[in-house]
Amino acid sequence: MVNLGLSKVDDAVATKHPGLQQYAACQSHAFMKGTGSFVLGTGVLFSLQNLLQKKLPYRLQWNLLLSIVTGSVCSYLVTRSETLKCSDLWMYLETGNYPDRTPHTEEPAEPTDPSGPRTTQYGDVME
């Protein structure tokens, strides 16, 4: 049996997916980075707001709210970024190549006969 945190994975599944241990470690690291960024971001912004309290006087509850919301957004962005890296690692470990994350844009097809009458997608002739 292979341990992944608190749960155990069957040996058949672990042999079928040899990169499972690395993926689980990567995900754990991503979640810990997200938690750390929440704590650090909230603490830093709260401290900055306390230093600026004389210039921007507003109540403590708004300081806390703004700090927690900003820390949550930072945590989400860090965790999402790291989870995408872990997903790419999993795809690499399973298939042997990285997924292509570049956006695919298709260029519109140019008309073949621009001098003649054009038709719409419904078959109507345009002048």
matplotlib code that plots the C-alpha trace (Angstrom):
import matplotlib.pyplot as plt

x = [0.0, 1.1, 0.2, -1.1, -1.7, -4.3, -5.6, -4.0, -3.8, -4.0, -0.8, -2.5, -3.3, 0.1, 1.8, -0.6, 0.3, 4.0, 4.0, 1.3, 3.6, 5.3, 2.0, 0.6, 3.8, 3.5, -0.2, 0.6, 3.4, 0.9, -1.7, 1.0, 2.2, -1.4, -1.9, 1.4, 0.5, -2.8, -1.2, 1.6, -0.5, -3.1, -0.5, 1.5, -1.6, -3.0, 0.3, 0.5, -3.0, -2.2, 0.8, -1.4, -4.3, -3.5, -3.8, -6.7, -8.9, -11.4, -12.6, -10.7, -13.4, -12.7, -9.0, -9.6, -12.1, -9.8, -6.8, -8.6, -10.1, -6.8, -5.1, -7.7, -7.3, -3.5, -3.9, -6.2, -3.9, -0.8, -2.6, -4.1, -0.8, 1.0, -1.9, -1.5, 2.2, 1.3, -1.2, 1.5, 3.8, 1.1, 0.6, 4.3, 4.7, 1.8, 2.4, 6.0, 5.3, 4.0, 0.5, 0.4, -1.2, -0.8, -4.1, -5.1, -6.5, -7.9, -7.5, -10.7, -10.8, -10.5, -13.1, -11.8, -13.5, -13.7, -14.7, -18.0, -21.2, -20.9, -23.4, -24.3, -24.2, -27.9, -27.4, -28.6, -26.7, -25.2, -24.3]
y = [0.0, 3.5, 6.3, 9.6, 11.8, 10.0, 7.7, 4.5, 3.7, 0.2, -1.3, -2.0, 1.7, 2.8, 0.5, 1.7, 5.3, 5.5, 9.3, 9.3, 9.9, 12.9, 14.3, 14.1, 15.7, 18.5, 19.1, 19.1, 21.7, 23.8, 23.8, 24.7, 27.6, 28.8, 28.7, 30.5, 33.2, 33.7, 34.1, 36.3, 38.4, 39.1, 39.9, 42.2, 44.1, 44.4, 45.8, 48.3, 49.4, 49.9, 52.1, 54.2, 54.4, 58.1, 59.1, 56.9, 56.7, 53.9, 51.3, 48.1, 45.8, 47.3, 46.8, 43.1, 42.6, 44.2, 42.2, 38.9, 39.4, 40.4, 37.5, 35.1, 36.4, 36.1, 32.6, 31.5, 32.9, 31.1, 27.8, 27.9, 28.6, 25.8, 23.4, 24.0, 23.2, 19.9, 19.1, 19.6, 17.4, 14.6, 14.8, 14.6, 11.6, 9.8, 10.5, 11.7, 15.2, 18.4, 19.7, 22.6, 25.6, 28.2, 29.6, 28.4, 31.1, 30.4, 33.0, 33.7, 32.2, 34.8, 34.6, 32.9, 35.2, 38.7, 40.3, 38.5, 38.7, 37.4, 35.2, 35.1, 32.0, 31.6, 31.7, 35.3, 37.1, 40.4, 43.3]
z = [0.0, -0.8, 1.6, 0.3, 3.3, 5.5, 2.7, 1.4, -2.3, -3.5, -4.9, -8.3, -8.7, -7.5, -10.1, -12.8, -12.0, -11.1, -10.7, -8.1, -5.2, -6.9, -7.9, -4.3, -2.9, -5.5, -4.6, -0.9, -1.5, -3.6, -0.8, 1.8, -0.5, -0.7, 3.0, 3.6, 1.1, 2.8, 6.2, 5.0, 2.7, 5.3, 8.0, 5.8, 4.6, 8.0, 9.3, 6.5, 7.2, 10.9, 9.9, 7.6, 10.1, 10.8, 7.1, 6.2, 9.3, 9.1, 11.5, 12.5, 11.0, 7.6, 8.0, 8.9, 6.0, 3.4, 4.7, 4.7, 1.3, -0.2, 1.5, 0.1, -3.4, -3.2, -1.8, -4.6, -7.3, -5.8, -5.2, -8.7, -10.3, -8.4, -9.0, -12.8, -12.5, -10.6, -13.3, -16.0, -13.9, -13.7, -17.5, -18.0, -15.7, -17.3, -21.0, -21.2, -22.7, -21.3, -22.3, -24.7, -22.8, -25.6, -26.8, -30.2, -32.5, -35.9, -38.6, -40.5, -44.0, -46.7, -49.5, -52.6, -55.1, -53.7, -57.0, -57.5, -55.6, -52.0, -50.2, -46.6, -44.5, -45.2, -49.0, -49.6, -52.4, -51.3, -53.6]

ax = plt.figure().add_subplot(projection="3d")
ax.plot(x, y, z, "-o")
ax.set_aspect("equal")
plt.show()
